[in-house]
Amino acid sequence: MKSNLSIIIMIVFIFACISLKANVLVFGGDRDYPPYEYIDENGDYTGFNVDIMRAVARVLGMDLEIELGEWNYIVEKMKSGQLDGLLGMAVTAEREKLYSFSIPHNYLYMSIFHRKNTSISSVEELRDKEIIVQKNGVMHDYLLENSITDKIITVEMPLDGLKMLSSGKGDFGLFGKYQGLYLAKQNNLKNLAVFENAVFERDYCFAVSKENQDLLGLLNKGLLFIRDSGEYREIYKKWFGTLDWFEGNVQNIVFWGTIVILLFLIVVFVLSIWNSTLKKLVEKRTEELTSRISEYDSLQNKIRALHEVTLQMKKCSDEEEVYDLVVKAAREILKYDYYSLDIVEGDFLVAKRYSDTIEINSNVPKYEGIAGRTLKTGETIVVDDITSVDYALPSSNKIRSLISIPMGSFGVFQTVSLKLAAFSREDVELAELLIYHAVGAIDIIRKTKEISFLAFHDSLTGLYNRTFFDEEILRMDTSRNLPISLIFGDVNGLKIINDSYGHFYGDEYLKTVAGTIKSSCRQEDLVVRWGGDEFVVLLFRTSEQQAREIIFRIESNLVAIRDFPVAVSVSFGVSTKTSKDQNIANLIEEAEFEMYNQKGLSKKSGKTMK
């Protein structure tokens, strides 16, 4: 199935890129923002963003020109239309008003840097400390907006701040995580470390103008293709290295594992030749070692079993399958009798899987109780005596101890016991290992669904796009679906709305029209945003008369909208295919021609906006 998807995407690329081949696309970026985009010592353009853009352009067959310069200058060129897009921009609510963003090709994590001889356990410890930040950057704004401290040291560039922190000035620094690590490594700032929990994160994407939705769709498909081919991972590893702890430390694991085994063999050998006068001591030690070996074997068996579960998780295509594997492992491998797997839905934690042998809180506010604290802090909480925790909200008075493990931002996994201090360090670590892989599987499933959705849906209205229409018509254009009717609609006066009230208001207007058309049609009808202010409805096994009845229903519902200071108006045309020999392209032309005739009649009758 994966190879079929790759073939389909490649076919779409070949046709979609023909219109771009004649023009050179110009993308801009920051000349001094390593490791994402910068000019190296040889004067070459390089960085993660540059490599990703070049890879996407190559698979799309686009002619690409990259321009790196001072960031504010590049942004102004983008605003004035001199650039087709930006190599990388963090997504914010304000920027979404100006640009359209691709699916993320990376994430920016704003993190706390500190000297290795100091430590920090939470963001709250920043209060009233001397903090170094980039002047007018997002972290500077964060300190001011949240009144974290008055002792702020501002610098022009992150490298200046990191050098200052390394030299002993300031208590902490707030900078982008991977940029900071890259600069620290390149400049040999070995006494600096980064706090593991990010202060906040932002999606990092290609940015194009709001009007250039065709280019946005191609960029999304290009990203999807290089992720599917494995090229994205290679570029990521080139600039940021592996994120897998085991992969990065396998040599140390083998070395120390060998040392441990050798030491164990030496102990056994020494015990075997020990003087007979120490027989009782040897017997006692032998019993202890036998017990430890048994525990070690039990631990290894659990780890192997958990490994098998994680391999199964990688094959899951639905979150429900991951939930089932988690509770199966909790029961059969970790031997937990009482458990609850809670997933965030809106403002609540909803129990998706739980043991039926004890009461559970099936639906609670997501930041309340021990589960809420776990989700909010992102840290595992182990409670030996639940009566000692004042914010606990136990579902049963039988509960005495528990483990509460965060599942990223997705939810919380908890296991409880009716005994005090029932859980060992091994229990906690094995449970965290299980949940770590479950979170990874869920994240892949969600991102895969998101990418698939964006490939075949319009990002503004949520309706199907022309790519999906083209694929669906190939599948459904058969004799058994005749007659096939097609409605072509064009929103009246959208330019005037945009000019009078702004594009944000125009977007809301378009979304309302799209939602009304969708809700007015039947469940089996295919509603498509054709482009700009145009919509197409494809109706299988539907006569022209039935199609016109649907148009009448749509127009009636549009007239009833009172959310805008102007009347909502759409011109429609319809055409019907009654013979297998008729061409769908001609059907579209006929419906569009009738729509323009209707639009002309509307103008003469004064129904369009003046």
LUMVOVEX-589654 format. One record per residue (C-alpha): x, y negated, z. Coordinates in pm, whole numbers, padded with zeros to 5 digits, always signed. Layout:
N
XYZ
...
# end
This chain:
610
+00000+00000+00000
+00289-00231+00084
+00447-00179-00260
+00109-00241-00428
+00075-00571-00243
+00424-00673-00359
+00334-00595-00723
+00009-00795-00699
+00191-01093-00544
+00460-01081-00817
+00196-01081-01092
+00025-01381-00933
+00364-01559-00908
+00440-01510-01279
+00115-01676-01388
+00103-01938-01116
+00456-02060-01176
+00419-02127-01552
+00281-02475-01483
+00579-02558-01260
+00858-02439-01489
+00857-02757-01695
+00922-02982-01397
+01202-02998-01142
+01070-02990-00786
+01258-03219-00547
+01264-03127-00177
+01426-03346+00086
+01585-03286+00426
+01805-03426+00703
+02175-03455+00619
+02275-03390+00982
+02045-03129+01139
+02251-02807+01176
+02193-02519+01156
+01869-02594+00970
+01984-02846+00705
+02307-03047+00674
+02602-03141+00454
+02912-02935+00542
+03275-03040+00541
+03301-02959+00168
+03006-03183+00085
+02778-02888+00007
+02413-02871+00109
+02365-02580+00349
+02159-02451+00642
+01872-02212+00715
+01607-02438+00554
+01818-02481+00239
+01870-02102+00200
+01499-02026+00259
+01388-02291+00005
+01632-02165-00256
+01513-01806-00202
+01147-01909-00242
+01226-02115-00554
+01414-01821-00704
+01129-01569-00659
+00880-01828-00788
+01097-01911-01090
+01090-02283-01002
+01355-02540-01095
+01464-02690-00763
+01661-02998-00663
+01750-03063-00299
+01825-03407-00158
+01969-03451+00193
+01993-03790+00356
+01918-03992+00668
+01594-03848+00806
+01388-04168+00822
+01491-04252+00465
+01389-03904+00344
+01050-03930+00519
+00985-04269+00355
+01065-04120+00013
+00820-03840+00085
+00547-04085+00185
+00602-04289-00132
+00567-03979-00352
+00931-03967-00466
+00970-03615-00321
+00756-03307-00381
+00812-03177-00030
+01028-03146+00281
+01249-02847+00363
+01143-02841+00726
+00913-03042+00951
+00771-02965+01297
+00391-02956+01293
+00206-03208+01510
-00152-03333+01508
-00044-03673+01372
+00166-03522+01093
-00119-03293+00986
-00312-03607+00894
-00039-03698+00641
+00090-03365+00511
-00014-03010+00434
+00207-02746+00597
+00300-02399+00478
+00290-02093+00698
+00580-02130+00948
+00923-02025+00827
+01066-02083+01178
+00981-02222+01520
+01145-02507+01711
+01189-02436+02080
+01259-02740+02298
+01468-02606+02585
+01661-02702+02898
+02044-02693+02878
+02256-02682+03193
+02611-02618+03307
+02681-02256+03403
+02772-02354+03759
+02416-02482+03809
+02086-02296+03771
+01717-02365+03714
+01412-02142+03765
+01127-02362+03640
+01052-02685+03452
+00930-02841+03778
+01291-02861+03898
+01355-03135+03640
+01166-03389+03850
+01381-03683+03968
+01692-03529+03808
+01927-03708+03567
+01821-03586+03220
+02003-03634+02886
+01783-03655+02572
+01801-03781+02214
+01675-04137+02191
+01314-04160+02064
+01302-03782+02017
+01013-03555+02116
+01183-03464+02447
+01232-03832+02529
+00858-03880+02474
+00785-03572+02685
+00976-03711+02986
+00803-04048+02962
+00452-03913+02901
+00471-03666+03190
+00659-03898+03431
+00918-03627+03495
+01200-03863+03598
+01316-04223+03577
+01681-04114+03544
+01695-04073+03167
+02020-04088+02970
+01959-04138+02595
+02203-04051+02316
+02189-04100+01939
+02269-03739+01844
+02218-03403+02027
+02590-03323+02001
+02673-03641+02195
+02435-03532+02471
+02572-03176+02488
+02931-03304+02513
+02825-03544+02787
+02653-03263+02982
+02954-03033+02936
+03184-03304+03076
+02987-03318+03402
+02754-03610+03337
+02381-03571+03402
+02204-03277+03565
+02030-03127+03259
+01979-03185+02887
+01664-03134+02679
+01731-03036+02316
+01619-02793+02045
+01723-02443+02154
+01887-02305+01840
+02035-02636+01730
+02183-02680+02078
+02328-02326+02085
+02472-02375+01736
+02637-02708+01826
+02769-02569+02157
+02928-02273+01976
+03073-02485+01695
+03224-02734+01943
+03347-02474+02198
+03124-02600+02483
+03157-02271+02672
+03039-02403+03009
+02682-02466+02887
+02383-02230+02908
+02014-02257+02812
+01712-02184+03035
+01526-01881+02894
+01176-02038+02901
+01112-02311+02642
+00947-02635+02757
+00728-02617+02446
+00749-02499+02087
+00641-02623+01745
+00572-02448+01414
+00848-02538+01162
+00723-02539+00801
+00761-02670+00449
+00563-02994+00411
+00391-03120+00095
+00144-03395+00023
-00223-03335+00107
-00310-03347-00263
-00059-03080-00371
-00253-02769-00261
-00137-02566-00563
+00227-02607-00463
+00137-02523-00101
-00026-02199-00212
+00283-02103-00413
+00516-02177-00121
+00304-01956+00106
+00316-01674-00148
+00692-01718-00187
+00743-01694+00189
+00522-01387+00200
+00727-01225-00077
+01073-01284+00076
+00945-01159+00412
+00807-00847+00245
+01135-00788+00056
+01352-00829+00370
+01541-01131+00231
+01395-01362+00500
+01536-01142+00777
+01883-01145+00619
+01882-01526+00597
+01758-01551+00956
+02035-01318+01082
+02293-01519+00886
+02209-01841+01074
+02078-01726+01410
+02203-01368+01453
+02000-01075+01580
+01734-01122+01850
+01748-00753+01949
+01938-00715+02278
+02019-00351+02221
+02152-00415+01871
+02376-00694+01996
+02510-00496+02295
+02525-00140+02162
+02906-00123+02195
+02891-00230+02561
+02614+00024+02626
+02819+00305+02473
+03132+00196+02661
+02974+00169+03003
+02763+00480+02944
+03083+00671+02872
+03244+00530+03187
+02944+00633+03399
+02945+00988+03256
+03320+01021+03310
+03288+00899+03669
+03006+01145+03727
+03215+01435+03591
+03507+01330+03812
+03281+01331+04119
+03151+01679+04031
+03507+01804+03978
+03630+01660+04307
+03335+01811+04493
+03403+02153+04335
+03757+02172+04476
+03688+02008+04808
+03831+02168+05121
+03609+02438+05276
+03619+02251+05606
+03396+01988+05444
+03144+02247+05325
+02848+02090+05503
+02930+01747+05366
+02967+01890+05016
+02631+02064+05042
+02468+01743+05155
+02627+01546+04876
+02531+01814+04626
+02169+01786+04729
+02183+01409+04688
+02344+01437+04346
+02090+01698+04237
+01812+01464+04339
+01970+01177+04147
+02019+01394+03839
+01655+01492+03859
+01553+01127+03885
+01788+01040+03598
+01642+01317+03381
+01291+01202+03468
+01384+00845+03373
+01536+00958+03043
+01227+01161+02960
+01010+00857+03027
+01230+00636+02811
+01222+00888+02525
+00845+00915+02554
+00811+00535+02554
+01036+00521+02248
+00796+00753+02065
+00507+00525+02164
+00687+00217+02030
+00745+00394+01696
+00371+00461+01678
+00300+00094+01761
+00504-00016+01459
+00263+00177+01237
-00049+00018+01385
-00253-00210+01161
-00510-00307+01425
-00474-00445+01779
-00721-00191+01915
-00477+00087+01821
-00202-00090+02020
-00432-00123+02324
-00503+00251+02312
-00133+00338+02295
-00055+00109+02591
-00312+00269+02824
-00222+00619+02705
+00145+00553+02793
+00044+00396+03126
-00154+00706+03223
+00052+00990+03078
+00409+00859+03092
+00419+00602+03373
+00151+00789+03575
-00053+00479+03659
-00398+00565+03796
-00537+00211+03796
-00474-00044+03522
-00626-00331+03327
-00525-00477+02988
-00667-00829+02954
-00654-01036+02633
-00705-01412+02600
-01029-01507+02428
-01088-01881+02439
-01057-01993+02803
-01101-01645+02948
-00907-01326+03007
-01124-01040+02882
-01054-00680+02986
-01007-00472+02669
-00893-00151+02838
-00921-00050+03206
-00950+00252+03434
-01304+00334+03538
-01200+00462+03881
-01183+00118+04043
-01364-00214+04010
-01206-00471+03775
-01263-00836+03686
-01373-00796+03324
-01404-01167+03236
-01225-01443+03433
-01088-01794+03361
-00748-01737+03205
-00542-01937+03457
-00703-01813+03780
-00571-01549+04020
-00252-01347+03987
-00328-01264+03620
-00372-01634+03546
-00045-01723+03722
+00131-01450+03521
-00007-01583+03190
+00076-01944+03274
+00436-01885+03392
+00518-01605+03150
+00687-01414+03434
+00619-01070+03585
+00469-01082+03935
+00519-00790+04178
+00310-00794+04497
+00385-00547+04780
+00096-00668+04997
-00187-00843+04818
-00327-00988+05143
-00013-01207+05163
-00096-01387+04832
-00346-01668+04894
-00429-01722+04524
-00505-01352+04456
-00857-01261+04342
-00862-00880+04386
-01153-00703+04219
-01164-00446+04503
-01076-00458+04873
-00901-00123+04826
-00614-00279+04631
-00291-00316+04831
-00008-00376+04579
+00027-00451+04209
+00243-00531+03906
+00125-00812+03675
+00313-00840+03341
+00263-01117+03080
+00188-01014+02720
+00336-01331+02573
+00052-01575+02509
-00181-01287+02419
-00281-01169+02766
-00178-00978+03082
-00128-00610+03176
-00179-00511+03540
-00147-00189+03736
-00251-00162+04100
-00212+00084+04389
-00409+00160+04701
-00077+00179+04893
+00148-00101+05020
+00476-00160+04828
+00394+00126+04591
+00604+00012+04294
+00980+00048+04251
+01213-00157+04036
+01213+00132+03787
+00832+00114+03764
+00851-00257+03684
+01126-00224+03422
+00957+00066+03240
+00623-00118+03235
+00794-00433+03103
+00963-00224+02830
+00625-00084+02724
+00458-00427+02717
+00755-00589+02537
+00704-00356+02239
+00324-00392+02258
+00358-00772+02232
+00587-00733+01931
+00337-00503+01758
+00043-00737+01830
+00243-01038+01707
+00324-00862+01377
-00040-00756+01330
-00169-01109+01391
+00090-01276+01170
+00027-01024+00891
-00346-01095+00905
-00279-01469+00912
-00050-01450+00609
-00297-01233+00418
-00579-01473+00504
-00382-01777+00385
-00287-01603+00060
-00652-01562-00043
-00833-01845+00138
-00845-02223+00112
-00668-02373+00414
-00912-02665+00453
-01256-02503+00415
-01179-02137+00491
-01352-02033+00166
-01193-01792-00081
-00946-01952-00327
-00902-01909-00702
-00638-01638-00652
-00894-01419-00477
-01157-01509-00741
-00928-01393-01023
-00857-01059-00851
-01219-01000-00751
-01358-01069-01100
-01123-00806-01246
-01268-00554-01004
-01637-00653-01021
-01687-00749-01388
-01866-00424-01476
-02194-00328-01641
-02347-00208-01316
-02320-00562-01172
-02510-00730-01458
-02661-00981-01475
-02376-01191-01331
-02458-01557-01262
-02207-01833-01183
-02285-02166-01012
-02037-02451-01064
-02061-02744-00819
-01882-03080-00800
-01908-03314-00499
-02033-03659-00600
-01849-03970-00487
-01565-03803-00291
-01307-04058-00412
-01524-04343-00289
-01559-04171+00049
-01180-04126+00072
-01116-04488-00029
-01382-04626+00205
-01340-04408+00513
-01003-04235+00470
-00892-03886+00365
-00948-03739+00711
-01313-03836+00689
-01322-03703+00334
-01186-03369+00455
-01464-03343+00714
-01715-03427+00439
-01574-03149+00218
-01578-02894+00503
-01942-02977+00576
-02037-02933+00209
-01844-02602+00194
-02013-02472+00508
-02359-02567+00377
-02302-02395+00043
-02173-02083+00220
-02462-02065+00467
-02717-02123+00189
-02596-01824-00013
-02649-01457+00044
-02398-01246+00237
-02285-01062-00077
-02229-01382-00281
-01868-01493-00345
-01821-01863-00254
-01492-02016-00378
-01325-02356-00347
-01223-02400-00709
-01005-02702-00646
-01032-03057-00513
-01404-03131-00484
-01521-02835-00699
-01686-02512-00580
-01786-02192-00759
-02042-01932-00644
-02029-01589-00813
-02357-01394-00793
-02365-01026-00893
-02688-00858-01010
-02854-01202-01011
-03065-01352-01290
-03048-01719-01394
-03384-01785-01226
-03260-01638-00898
-02940-01845-00927
-03142-02165-00972
-03346-02076-00664
-03021-02051-00469
-02916-02395-00606
-03248-02535-00489
-03186-02391-00141
-02835-02539-00131
-02958-02883-00241
-03237-02877+00018
-02989-02800+00295
-02747-03068+00172
-03023-03332+00177
-03095-03240+00541
-02740-03333+00653
-02741-03654+00858
-02384-03650+00996
-02242-03906+00751
-02326-04269+00669
-02372-04168+00307
-02604-03912+00150
-02440-03577+00079
-02465-03509-00295
-02335-03228-00519
-02401-03174-00892
-02454-02811-00997
-02452-02614-01321
-02534-02246-01377
-02463-01986-01642
-02555-01616-01659
-02379-01318-01816
-02625-01055-01938
-02395-00853-02168
-02071-00670-02095
-01915-00837-02400
-01957-01191-02260
-01638-01348-02127
-01619-01482-01770
-01410-01777-01888
-01693-01881-02121
-01935-01839-01832
-01732-02087-01625
-01716-02338-01913
-02092-02320-01968
-02171-02371-01599
-01920-02658-01578
-02069-02820-01889
-02418-02808-01739
-02282-02946-01411
-02134-03249-01592
-02466-03303-01771
-02640-03300-01432
-02380-03539-01293
-02449-03775-01583
-02823-03762-01519
-02760-03831-01149
-02560-04142-01236
-02835-04271-01463
-03095-04214-01193
-02875-04392-00936
-02831-04089-00707
-02454-04108-00687
-02275-04349-00456
-02218-04700-00583
# end
